[in-house]
Amino acid sequence: MGDRPGAGFSARLILQLAKRQGFEGVVAAVSSQAKAEFLRGLGVDEIVTYDSEDWGEPVDVVLDGVGGELLPRALSALAPGGRLVFFNSGGGTVPAFDLPAGSKTITGLTMARFANTHRELYDQHGEELWKLTLSGRRR
Ligand SMILES: NC(=O)c1ccc[n+]([C@@H]2O[C@H](COP(=O)([O-])OP(=O)(O)OC[C@H]3O[C@@H](n4cnc5c(N)ncnc54)[C@H](OP(=O)(O)O)[C@@H]3O)[C@@H](O)[C@H]2O)c1
């Protein structure tokens, strides 16, 4: 998705929130290194491109906003016991045996359903995001 400077909307938000929460070892996977500078400015620890051979050390959690052909690769980036959160509309297929083999979990969510089932939490997070945005602390 070549020309946009800094990855998708969800990815930019997630990466900033992860760093604000104090997570270390936050890795972003993007289509091209052209997006790397912007993402480094958000505090991302490591940036890999989809086609790079090495995605670095396995991670505990993958937030997959792309899916499709990238889903198996995203799953393979998980450390044993790790969890992949699938929220994209790209679909994808993974070999089911990869899950027990690595004690991995795939879960997913939609914001619409989350808003219905966890309204209070949804509103609270929304309010926090607005505060961050209005104070200029979120890019
Ligand atoms: N579950 C929910 O409730 C919910 C809510 C909102 C959005 N979504 C879904 O979450 C995903 C991300 O949303 P977003 O708002 O961050 O979207 P976005 O701003 O369009 O970003 C999507 C990113 O995915 C990457 N990508 C790789 N292959 C792609 C392809 N074939 N087509 C489009 N993008 C591709 C692109 O980054 P690179 O150029 O670096 O590859 C792009 O910047 C979408 O699938 C959207 O439908 C789900």
The ligand as an SDF file (V2000), in Angstrom:
LIG
                    3D

 48 52  0  0  0  0  0  0  0  0999 V2000
  -12.5530   -5.2980   13.9440 N   0  0  0  0  0  0  0  0  0  0  0  0
  -12.9720   -4.0560   13.8800 C   0  0  0  0  0  0  0  0  0  0  0  0
  -13.8590   -3.6210   14.6110 O   0  0  0  0  0  0  0  0  0  0  0  0
  -12.3310   -3.1160   12.9060 C   0  0  0  0  0  0  0  0  0  0  0  0
  -12.4880   -1.7340   13.0500 C   0  0  0  0  0  0  0  0  0  0  0  0
  -11.8210   -0.9060   12.1440 C   0  0  0  0  0  0  0  0  0  0  0  0
  -11.0700   -1.4740   11.1240 C   0  0  0  0  0  0  0  0  0  0  0  0
  -10.9860   -2.8250   11.0110 N   0  0  0  0  0  0  0  0  0  0  0  0
  -10.1610   -3.4850    9.9890 C   0  0  0  0  0  0  0  0  0  0  0  0
   -8.8210   -3.4160   10.4710 O   0  0  0  0  0  0  0  0  0  0  0  0
   -7.9350   -3.2970    9.3720 C   0  0  0  0  0  0  0  0  0  0  0  0
   -7.0530   -2.0850    9.5550 C   0  0  0  0  0  0  0  0  0  0  0  0
   -7.8640   -0.9200    9.5960 O   0  0  0  0  0  0  0  0  0  0  0  0
   -7.2290    0.5060    9.3470 P   0  0  0  0  0  0  0  0  0  0  0  0
   -8.2720    1.5100    9.6350 O   0  0  0  0  0  0  0  0  0  0  0  0
   -5.9180    0.5860   10.0850 O   0  0  0  0  0  0  0  0  0  0  0  0
   -6.9920    0.4450    7.7860 O   0  0  0  0  0  0  0  0  0  0  0  0
   -5.9460    1.2670    6.9140 P   0  0  0  0  0  0  0  0  0  0  0  0
   -5.6590    2.6110    7.5120 O   0  0  0  0  0  0  0  0  0  0  0  0
   -6.4590    1.1700    5.5130 O   0  0  0  0  0  0  0  0  0  0  0  0
   -4.5950    0.4220    7.0480 O   0  0  0  0  0  0  0  0  0  0  0  0
   -4.4800   -0.8890    6.5980 C   0  0  0  0  0  0  0  0  0  0  0  0
   -2.9760   -1.1570    6.3940 C   0  0  0  0  0  0  0  0  0  0  0  0
   -2.8520   -2.5200    6.0350 O   0  0  0  0  0  0  0  0  0  0  0  0
   -1.7600   -2.6560    5.1570 C   0  0  0  0  0  0  0  0  0  0  0  0
   -2.1200   -3.5140    4.0180 N   0  0  0  0  0  0  0  0  0  0  0  0
   -1.4050   -4.5850    3.5890 C   0  0  0  0  0  0  0  0  0  0  0  0
   -1.9840   -5.1740    2.5650 N   0  0  0  0  0  0  0  0  0  0  0  0
   -3.1080   -4.4620    2.2890 C   0  0  0  0  0  0  0  0  0  0  0  0
   -4.1240   -4.5530    1.3070 C   0  0  0  0  0  0  0  0  0  0  0  0
   -4.1100   -5.5210    0.3860 N   0  0  0  0  0  0  0  0  0  0  0  0
   -5.1190   -3.6380    1.3170 N   0  0  0  0  0  0  0  0  0  0  0  0
   -5.1660   -2.6710    2.2610 C   0  0  0  0  0  0  0  0  0  0  0  0
   -4.2180   -2.5140    3.2200 N   0  0  0  0  0  0  0  0  0  0  0  0
   -3.1960   -3.3970    3.2410 C   0  0  0  0  0  0  0  0  0  0  0  0
   -1.3710   -1.2720    4.6980 C   0  0  0  0  0  0  0  0  0  0  0  0
   -0.1190   -0.9660    5.3010 O   0  0  0  0  0  0  0  0  0  0  0  0
    1.2250   -1.2830    4.4990 P   0  0  0  0  0  0  0  0  0  0  0  0
    1.2610   -0.3820    3.3130 O   0  0  0  0  0  0  0  0  0  0  0  0
    2.3410   -1.0260    5.4420 O   0  0  0  0  0  0  0  0  0  0  0  0
    1.1070   -2.7030    4.0880 O   0  0  0  0  0  0  0  0  0  0  0  0
   -2.4130   -0.3370    5.2520 C   0  0  0  0  0  0  0  0  0  0  0  0
   -1.8550    0.8740    5.6800 O   0  0  0  0  0  0  0  0  0  0  0  0
   -8.8080   -3.2360    8.1070 C   0  0  0  0  0  0  0  0  0  0  0  0
   -8.8540   -4.5500    7.5560 O   0  0  0  0  0  0  0  0  0  0  0  0
  -10.1650   -2.8110    8.6320 C   0  0  0  0  0  0  0  0  0  0  0  0
  -11.1950   -3.2850    7.8080 O   0  0  0  0  0  0  0  0  0  0  0  0
  -11.5990   -3.6600   11.8970 C   0  0  0  0  0  0  0  0  0  0  0  0
  1  2  1  0
  2  3  2  0
  2  4  1  0
  4  5  1  0
  4 48  2  0
  5  6  2  0
  6  7  1  0
  7  8  2  0
  8  9  1  0
  8 48  1  0
  9 10  1  0
  9 46  1  0
 10 11  1  0
 11 12  1  0
 11 44  1  0
 12 13  1  0
 13 14  1  0
 14 15  2  0
 14 16  1  0
 14 17  1  0
 17 18  1  0
 18 19  2  0
 18 20  1  0
 18 21  1  0
 21 22  1  0
 22 23  1  0
 23 24  1  0
 23 42  1  0
 24 25  1  0
 25 26  1  0
 25 36  1  0
 26 27  1  0
 26 35  1  0
 27 28  2  0
 28 29  1  0
 29 30  1  0
 29 35  2  0
 30 31  1  0
 30 32  2  0
 32 33  1  0
 33 34  2  0
 34 35  1  0
 36 37  1  0
 36 42  1  0
 37 38  1  0
 38 39  2  0
 38 40  1  0
 38 41  1  0
 42 43  1  0
 44 45  1  0
 44 46  1  0
 46 47  1  0
M  CHG  2   8   1  16  -1
M  END
$$$$
